[in-house]
C-alpha cells in the first residue's frame, strides 16, 4: 500500500518553516518594531528631540480627541477618502469596460490610461500645482484665453477651491491602478455568457447590470479596500500643493500628523493620531468586507 502524502491544513511542514523563517522574522521585525515604537511614543511625553520625559498614559489620546483641528482633519479625511475612492470607481468601471472591448487602437488607449501610473505622485502634484498657479498657471491661461475669467484665480489660496481640486487630482491619479484591477476581473469573465445574453435579447445596459457588475463585484471589493487604505494615508498631493493650508483648511489626518510631529515638535500626540488612523482603517475594512454578500467573496 502506497504511503499517503502528508497533507497540510493550516500548518506548514517543518522544512518549509525552516526555509521561510528568515523572511517571516524580517517581516515581523519590519512590522512589529515600528508598531511597538508608536505605542511607546503614544503613552509617553516626548520632547521635540525625541527624549522620553515620562509616562502619561492616555493623556496624548485625550488631548488629540479634544483638539478641534484633529476633529476637522478627521472629518476632512473622511470626505477626502470617500470622494476620491467613489469618484475613482465611478470613472474606472466604465473605463475598464470600454478598454476591455475589441476596437482599433485599444492598446494605445490602454497605454494612455495607464501612463499617469508611471509618474510619481510627488511629481504629478508639482505639475498640477504649477498648472493652478494664479499668475502663470496653465489653467488660468486657458480660461482667460476662452474669455471665462478676466484675471488669474488664486485657486490654491482658498480652502473652498483648493480642497476640491486636490480631490479631483486624487481621482485622476487613482484611475490607472483601479482600472488595471477591474480589467483583470473583466478578462476572467467568459464571453459565452454575453453571447447567450444577446441571443436572449439583452441589450448592453442589461448585460452590464445583470452580468458584468455581479461578476465583477469581488474585484470591485478589492479595488475599494486597497484604494481606501491608500487614499486614507495619501500624503504627497495635499502636502505638496497646500501643506494643509490655507488656515489649516485642507489638512487631513496624515498631513496634520506630520505637521504636529515635525513642525510643532509633538511626537507623542502624533503617535496617538497614527494609532487612531490604524484603528479607523481596520474597523472600516472589517465592516466593509463583513457587509458584503457571501457570494461576493
C-alpha positions in Angstrom: 0.0 0.0 0.0 1.5 3.3 -1.0 2.3 5.7 1.7 -0.1 8.6 2.0 1.3 12.0 1.2 1.1 14.3 4.2 -1.5 17.0 3.8 -1.0 20.3 5.5 -4.1 22.2 6.6 -3.2 25.4 8.5 0.3 24.0 9.5 3.3 24.1 7.3 5.8 21.2 7.3 9.0 21.8 9.3 11.4 22.0 6.3 9.2 24.7 4.8 9.1 26.6 8.0 12.9 26.5 8.3 13.2 27.9 4.7 10.8 30.8 5.2 11.7 31.6 8.8 14.2 34.3 7.9 11.7 36.0 5.7 9.0 35.7 8.4 11.3 37.1 11.1 12.3 40.0 8.9 8.7 40.8 8.1 7.8 40.6 11.7 10.6 43.0 12.7 9.7 45.5 9.9 6.0 45.5 11.0 6.2 45.0 14.8 9.1 47.2 15.8 7.6 50.4 14.3 4.3 49.5 15.8 5.9 49.0 19.2 7.7 52.3 18.9 4.5 54.1 18.0 2.7 52.5 21.0 5.6 53.6 23.3 5.6 57.2 22.0 1.8 57.5 22.3 1.8 56.8 26.0 4.8 59.0 26.9 5.6 62.7 26.9 8.3 63.1 24.2 10.4 66.2 23.7 10.9 67.7 20.3 14.3 66.0 20.1 12.9 62.5 21.0 13.7 62.4 24.7 11.3 60.4 26.8 10.2 62.6 29.7 7.7 60.4 31.4 4.7 58.1 31.2 1.4 59.9 30.6 -1.0 57.1 29.8 -4.0 58.1 27.8 -3.2 61.9 28.0 -2.0 62.1 24.4 -5.1 60.5 23.1 -7.3 62.7 25.3 -5.5 65.9 24.1 -5.8 64.8 20.5 -9.5 64.0 20.7 -10.2 67.3 22.4 -8.4 69.2 19.6 -10.7 71.0 17.2 -8.1 70.8 14.5 -8.0 67.0 14.8 -11.8 66.7 14.6 -11.8 69.0 11.5 -9.0 66.9 9.9 -10.8 63.7 10.7 -14.0 64.9 9.0 -12.0 66.2 6.1 -10.2 62.8 5.8 -13.5 61.0 5.6 -14.7 63.4 2.9 -11.3 63.1 1.0 -11.3 59.3 1.2 -15.0 58.9 0.2 -14.9 61.4 -2.6 -11.6 60.1 -4.1 -12.5 56.4 -3.8 -16.1 56.9 -5.0 -15.1 59.2 -7.9 -12.3 56.8 -8.9 -14.7 53.9 -9.0 -17.3 55.8 -11.0 -14.8 56.7 -13.7 -12.8 53.4 -13.6 -15.7 50.9 -14.1 -16.8 52.3 -17.5 -13.2 53.0 -18.5 -12.3 49.3 -17.8 -15.4 48.1 -19.7 -14.5 50.2 -22.7 -10.9 49.2 -22.7 -12.0 45.5 -22.5 -13.8 45.8 -25.8 -12.2 44.9 -29.0 -11.6 48.0 -31.1 -8.9 49.6 -33.2 -6.3 51.3 -31.1 -7.2 49.5 -27.9 -3.5 49.0 -27.0 -2.8 52.7 -27.4 -5.9 53.7 -25.4 -4.8 51.4 -22.6 -1.3 52.9 -22.6 -2.8 56.4 -22.4 -4.9 55.4 -19.4 -2.0 53.7 -17.6 0.5 56.4 -18.4 -0.1 58.5 -15.2 0.8 55.4 -13.2 4.4 55.8 -14.4 4.7 59.3 -12.9 5.5 59.6 -9.2 2.8 61.1 -7.1 5.1 63.9 -5.9 6.0 64.9 -9.4 2.4 64.8 -10.5 1.4 67.0 -7.6 4.1 69.5 -8.5 2.9 69.7 -12.1 -0.7 70.2 -11.0 0.5 72.9 -8.6 2.2 74.8 -11.4 -0.9 74.3 -13.6 -3.1 76.0 -11.0 -0.7 78.9 -10.3 -2.5 82.2 -10.0 0.0 84.1 -12.2 1.3 81.8 -14.9 -0.6 78.6 -14.5 -1.9 76.7 -17.5 -5.5 76.6 -16.1 -5.8 80.3 -15.7 -4.2 81.0 -19.0 -6.6 78.6 -20.8 -9.7 80.1 -19.0 -8.5 83.6 -19.8 -8.0 82.8 -23.5 -11.5 81.4 -23.6 -12.9 84.5 -22.0 -14.3 82.7 -19.0 -12.3 84.7 -16.4 -10.9 88.2 -16.6 -7.8 87.7 -14.3 -6.0 84.8 -12.7 -7.9 83.0 -10.0 -5.8 82.1 -6.9 -7.1 78.5 -6.8 -4.8 77.2 -4.1 -5.2 80.3 -1.8 -8.7 79.3 -0.6 -9.7 76.0 1.0 -13.1 76.0 -0.8 -11.3 75.8 -4.1 -8.0 74.1 -3.1 -9.6 71.0 -1.4 -11.9 70.1 -4.3 -9.0 70.4 -6.7 -6.9 68.1 -4.6 -9.8 65.6 -4.6 -10.0 65.8 -8.4 -6.3 65.1 -8.7 -6.6 62.2 -6.2 -9.2 60.7 -8.5 -7.1 61.2 -11.6 -4.0 59.5 -10.2 -6.0 56.6 -8.8 -7.7 55.7 -12.1 -4.9 53.7 -13.6 -4.5 51.3 -10.6 -8.2 50.8 -10.2 -8.7 50.3 -14.0 -6.0 47.6 -14.0 -7.7 45.7 -11.2 -11.1 45.8 -13.0 -9.5 44.9 -16.4 -8.2 41.8 -14.7 -11.7 41.0 -13.5 -13.3 41.6 -16.8 -10.7 39.4 -18.6 -11.8 36.5 -16.3 -15.4 36.7 -17.3 -16.2 34.2 -20.2 -17.5 35.7 -23.3 -20.1 32.9 -23.8 -22.4 34.4 -21.2 -22.6 37.7 -23.1 -23.3 35.8 -26.3 -26.1 33.9 -24.6 -27.5 37.1 -23.2 -27.5 38.8 -26.6 -29.4 35.8 -28.1 -32.0 36.2 -25.3 -32.4 39.8 -26.3 -30.5 41.5 -23.5 -29.1 44.9 -24.5 -25.8 46.4 -23.4 -27.1 48.1 -20.3 -28.9 45.0 -19.1 -25.8 42.9 -19.8 -23.8 45.4 -17.7 -26.2 45.5 -14.9 -27.1 41.8 -14.7 -23.8 40.2 -15.7 -20.8 42.5 -15.6 -21.4 44.1 -12.2 -22.3 41.0 -10.3 -19.3 39.0 -11.7 -17.0 42.0 -11.2 -18.1 42.5 -7.6 -15.2 40.7 -5.9 -12.7 42.8 -8.0 -14.6 46.0 -7.1 -14.3 45.0 -3.4 -10.6 44.5 -3.8 -10.3 47.9 -5.5 -12.3 49.7 -2.9 -10.4 48.3 0.1 -7.0 48.9 -1.5 -7.9 52.4 -2.6 -9.3 53.3 0.9 -6.1 52.2 2.5 -4.0 54.1 0.0 -6.1 57.3 -0.2 -6.7 57.4 3.6 -2.9 57.5 4.1 -2.1 59.5 1.0 0.4 62.3 1.8 2.0 63.9 -1.2 -0.9 65.6 -3.0 -2.2 67.7 -0.1 1.2 68.3 1.4 2.9 69.4 -1.8 0.1 71.5 -3.0 -1.1 73.3 0.1 0.7 71.8 3.1 -2.6 71.6 4.9 -3.4 75.3 4.3 -4.5 77.9 3.9 -5.6 78.3 7.5 -5.4 74.5 8.0 -8.4 74.3 5.7 -7.1 71.3 3.7 -5.4 69.2 6.4 -6.3 65.5 6.5 -5.1 63.3 9.3 -1.8 62.2 7.7 -0.7 65.8 6.9 -1.9 67.0 10.3 0.1 64.2 12.0 3.2 65.2 10.0 2.7 68.9 10.9 2.2 68.0 14.6 5.3 65.8 14.8 7.8 67.7 12.7 6.7 71.3 12.8 5.2 71.6 16.2 7.5 69.1 17.8 4.8 66.9 19.4 5.7 63.3 18.6 3.5 61.9 21.4 0.2 63.2 20.1 1.3 62.5 16.6 1.8 58.8 17.5 -1.6 58.7 19.1 -3.1 60.0 15.9 -1.3 57.3 13.9 -2.8 54.6 16.1 -6.3 56.2 15.8 -5.8 56.1 12.0 -4.8 52.4 12.1 -7.9 51.6 14.2 -10.2 53.5 11.8 -8.8 51.7 8.8 -9.0 48.3 10.5 -12.6 48.8 11.6 -13.8 50.2 8.3 -12.2 47.4 6.3 -13.6 44.8 8.6 -17.1 46.2 8.4 -17.0 46.7 4.7 -15.9 43.1 4.0 -18.4 41.9 6.6 -21.3 43.6 5.0 -20.6 42.2 1.5 -22.8 39.4 0.3 -21.4 35.9 1.0 -21.2 35.1 -2.7 -19.0 38.1 -3.4 -16.1 36.7 -1.5 
